[in-house]
C-alpha cells in the first residue's frame, strides 16, 4: 500500500477546504498520519540497512545460534518439537520461528545437543533438552 502520495493528496485537499483555519482538525489528523508513515519508513530503512542475509555456512550446527533449526524435548511433558531461532523481526510462533530475544530463544542460544535448558516463560518455568541442531 502506497501511503505517501495518498497522504500528500489529503493534505492538499484539507488545506484547500480549511485554508488558514486555526481549527483544521482534518489537517492535523493527516499530518499526524504522515508523521507515523515517515517514522515507519525510517524504521524500515534502518532495519534493511543493517540486515544480513544468512548464508548456510553461517548457521551453526554444533551450538544454537540465529538460523539454527532445533529439535528440543519438553522434559516436563515428554513432548518433542522443532523450532527455528530467528531475529525478532522474523519471529512467528505460529510457524515455529522463535526470536533469539524471547525467553526461550535467549535461553537456548549457545547450547549444544544434550544440554538441559531452563527458562522462565509467562506460564512458569520450562525445562527443555536440546536433542538436535540442523541448518
C-alpha positions in Angstrom: 0.0 0.0 0.0 1.4 3.4 -1.0 0.6 5.9 1.7 2.8 8.8 0.9 1.0 10.1 -2.2 -2.4 9.4 -0.6 -1.4 11.5 2.4 0.0 14.3 0.3 -3.3 14.5 -1.6 -5.3 14.5 1.6 -3.1 17.4 3.0 -3.6 19.4 -0.2 -7.4 18.8 0.0 -7.5 19.7 3.7 -5.5 22.9 3.1 -7.9 23.9 0.3 -11.0 23.3 2.4 -9.7 24.9 5.6 -7.2 27.4 4.2 -5.5 29.3 7.1 -8.1 28.0 9.5 -7.0 27.8 13.1 -9.2 24.8 13.7 -8.5 22.4 10.8 -8.6 19.1 12.7 -8.6 17.1 9.4 -5.3 18.7 8.5 -3.9 17.9 12.0 -5.1 14.3 11.7 -3.5 13.9 8.2 -0.2 15.5 9.3 -0.1 13.1 12.3 -0.7 10.1 10.0 2.1 11.5 7.7 4.5 11.6 10.7 3.6 8.0 11.6 4.2 6.8 8.0 7.5 8.7 7.8 8.7 7.2 11.1 7.8 3.7 9.9 9.8 4.4 6.6 12.8 5.5 8.7 12.5 2.4 10.9 12.3 0.1 7.9 15.3 1.8 6.3 17.3 1.2 9.4 16.2 -2.5 9.6 17.1 -3.2 6.0 20.3 -1.1 6.1 21.6 -3.3 9.0 20.2 -6.6 7.7 22.4 -9.5 7.0 21.3 -12.4 4.8 22.5 -15.6 6.4 24.3 -18.0 4.2 24.0 -21.7 5.1 27.7 -21.6 6.1 26.9 -19.0 8.8 24.3 -21.2 10.6 25.9 -23.2 13.4 25.1 -26.9 14.0 27.4 -27.5 16.9 25.6 -25.0 19.1 22.4 -23.0 18.8 22.6 -19.6 17.0 20.4 -17.4 14.8 19.2 -19.6 11.9 19.6 -22.9 13.7 16.7 -25.4 13.5 16.5 -27.0 16.9 14.7 -30.2 18.0 14.0 -30.0 21.7 12.2 -32.1 24.3 9.9 -30.5 26.8 11.1 -32.6 29.7 8.1 -31.7 31.9 5.7 -33.3 29.4 7.9 -35.6 27.2 7.0 -33.8 24.0 9.5 -33.2 21.2 9.1 -30.3 18.8 11.2 -28.3 16.3 11.7 -24.6 16.2 14.0 -22.2 14.2 15.8 -19.4 16.0 15.4 -16.1 14.1 15.7 -12.4 14.8 12.9 -10.6 16.5 11.7 -9.0 13.2 11.2 -12.5 11.7 9.6 -14.2 14.7 6.3 -16.0 14.1 5.3 -18.5 16.8 2.6 -19.9 14.5 5.3 -21.0 12.1 7.7 -22.2 14.9 10.0 -19.2 14.3 11.3 -18.2 17.8 13.0 -14.9 18.4 16.6 -15.0 19.7 15.4 -12.3 22.1 12.5 -14.2 23.5 12.8 -16.0 26.9 13.1 -19.4 25.1 15.4 -18.1 22.4 17.7 -16.3 24.8 17.9 -19.5 27.0 18.7 -21.8 24.1 21.3 -19.6 22.4 24.8 -21.1 22.6 23.6 -24.5 23.9 24.6 -27.9 22.3 22.8 -31.2 21.8 22.4 -33.0 25.2 22.2 -29.7 27.1 19.3 -29.1 29.5 17.9 -25.6 29.5 15.6 -23.9 32.0 13.9 -20.6 31.4 11.1 -18.5 32.7 8.0 -18.4 30.5 4.8 -16.4 31.1 3.2 -19.6 32.4 6.1 -20.6 34.7 9.5 -22.4 34.5 10.1 -24.5 31.4 12.6 -27.3 31.1 13.9 -28.3 27.7 16.6 -30.7 26.5 18.4 -29.9 23.2 18.1 -33.1 21.0 19.4 -32.0 17.6 20.6 -28.9 15.8 20.5 -28.5 12.0 20.5 -25.8 9.4 
